[in-house]
Amino acid sequence: MLENLTQRLGRVMKTMRGEARMTEANIGDALREVRMALLEADVSLPVVKDFVAQVKEKALGEDVVGSLTPGQAFVGVVHEQLKQLMGEAQVPLALNQQPPAIILMAGLQGAGKTTTVGKLARWLKQHQKKKVMVVSCDVYRPAAIDQLKHVAEQVGASFFPSSPDQKPLDIAAAAVDWARKHHEEVLIVDTAGRLAIDQAMMDEIKALHAQLDPIETLFVVDAMLGQDAVNTAKAFNETLPLTGVVLTKLDGDARGGAALSVRAVTGKPIKFVGVAEKLDGLEPFYPDRMASRILGMGDILSLVEAASQQVDMDQAAAMAQKIKSGKGFDLNDFRAQVAQMRQMGGMSALMDKLPAKFAEAAANMPAGSDEKMAKRIQGIIDSMTPDERSKPELIKASRKRRIATGAGVQVQEVNRLLNQFEQTQKMMKQFGSMFKGKGGMMKMMRGAKSMFGGKLPF
């Protein structure tokens, strides 16, 4: 998502870097490209016009001081305006009320609303240590209640049962009463959606809102809808007192217009974004970080947060010690690296958060290829004996055939894995030399550039 926008804006920034100073002429040329990039990303025309006007005003008044080039100054202006367009600062959930704090979820059918309820429940339990209960008031969609029950079981949230023959208002009242008596801290209410906005749906959700008086009313919208997402959000915002927006499927092929437009059109903050299909694929929305990613600067803070949550720190410390000594890196360690990378969403997810100049290696990877490669690597290593994992030099032709048969792959796949392991092992030794003395960093970077013959192992 946003890849095309990032590439277009990146070309604009490169053009500006060649200028000696910022003038109305070269800023005008750059802004034309910015305008086209935003329109191609499906950002609404009024938002584009306002954004371009604000960038022009700020850029013409910007003093290029110190070691800044005109290109760097222009990037700074665009970055700041992107932040303001998307909300400037992250807006957390307001749950400071007597329990249960009620969160009402609204949105069209197919936006991922029920799954988002589960993701949000998991996030609240993991990050805010809340006791969470969920309930479905969707009595129209087949299996909606069962789907939420299954999701609740997966994330460890309490589930309040309901059935299609009940009225949504009765379900909501009973759920609130149960949550209050059983000291649930947060109650998340899933509501019915439709394929399009209709009066019956709006009347029902208005009645639910009036009865529940939720502390948060979140609109769940599919980022892949582009302009339709913004228009739908606007319609819901005119009906309900929304407190925020959750953008789903931000990891898909969306052009990104919804992320840039929805705050400007509704005036409501984007509070969360769905970044993966799995139930851990929900992140708070940080406008400054998103602006950095759009401009190809990466999102190192989110990467560090993901690592701190997913990586086994004791295992990482042991690995660091091996790297420092430059000894002992074996196939067990290689497998552990692949497993931890999978936990963080795979190499493509990691590259998405790195600055553009470091992420080029992932550009040619097909969607899902890193996950398939990771599973294959783990399967091959699991087919080895403990001695073979700790002493890869033992693996000769007959052992390779046995390993390939056990993993259900060709012998060539085993050879490829061993070559990848050897390259990684060499790089680990270069890391070790970097710790021990000067000159190691350049060797390591040169080794990383040609690693795996241009292909990533996971």
WOQUIQUI-V153452 format. One record per backbone hydrogen bond with DSSP energy under -1.0 kcal/mol. CO is the residue of the C=O (numbers start at 1). NH is the residue of the N-H. Records with the same first field share a line. If there is no record, write none. Layout:
CO=NH, NH
This chain:
2=6
3=7
4=8
5=9
6=10
7=11
8=12
9=13
10=14
11=15
12=16
13=17
16=19
23=27
24=28
25=29
26=30
27=31
28=32
29=33
30=34
31=35
32=36
33=37
34=38
35=39
36=40
37=41
38=43
39=42
41=257
44=48
45=49
46=50
47=51
48=52
49=53
50=54
51=55
52=56
53=57
54=58
55=59
56=60
57=61
59=62
65=68
69=73
70=74
71=75
72=76
73=77
74=78
75=79
76=80
77=81
78=82
79=83
80=84
81=85
82=86
83=88
87=89
95=97
101=187
102=215, 216
103=189
104=218
106=220
108=111
112=116
113=117
114=118
115=119
116=120
117=121
118=122
119=123
120=124
121=125
122=126
123=127
124=128, 130
131=185, 186
132=158
133=188
134=160
135=190
137=139
141=144
143=147
144=148
145=149
146=150
147=151
148=152
149=153
150=154
151=155
152=156, 157
158=134
163=166
167=171
168=172
169=173
170=174
171=175
172=176
173=177
174=178
175=179
176=180
177=181
178=182
179=184
185=101
186=133
187=103
188=135
189=105
190=137
194=109
198=202
199=203
200=204
201=205
202=206
203=207
204=208
205=209
206=210
207=211
208=212
209=213
216=104
217=243, 244
218=106
219=246
221=248
222=225
223=226
225=228
226=230
227=231
228=232
229=233
230=234
231=235
232=236
233=237
234=238
236=240
240=242
244=219
245=271, 272
246=221
247=274
248=223
249=252
254=2
256=260
257=261
258=262
261=265
262=266
263=267
269=245
271=285
272=247
273=283
274=250
278=281
280=282
281=275, 276
283=273
286=290
287=291
288=292
289=293
290=294
291=295
292=297
293=296
296=356
299=303
300=304
301=305
302=306
303=307
304=308
305=309
306=310
307=311
312=316
313=317
314=318
315=319
316=320
317=321
318=322
319=323
320=324
321=325
322=326, 327
330=334
331=335
332=336
333=337
334=338
335=339
336=340
337=341
338=342
339=343
340=344
341=346
342=345
346=350
347=351
348=352
350=353
353=299
355=358
359=362
360=363
362=365
366=369
368=372
369=373
370=374
371=375
372=376
373=377
374=378
375=379
376=380
377=381
378=382
381=384
385=389
386=390
387=391
389=331
391=394
392=395
394=396
396=400
397=401
398=402
399=403
400=404
401=405
402=406
403=407
404=408, 409
410=413, 414
411=415
412=416
413=417
414=418
415=419
416=420
417=421
418=422
419=423
420=424
421=425
422=426
423=427
424=428
425=429
426=430
427=431
428=432
429=433
430=434
431=435
432=436
433=437
439=443
440=444
441=445
442=446
443=447
444=448
445=449
446=450
450=453
451=454
452=455
458=347
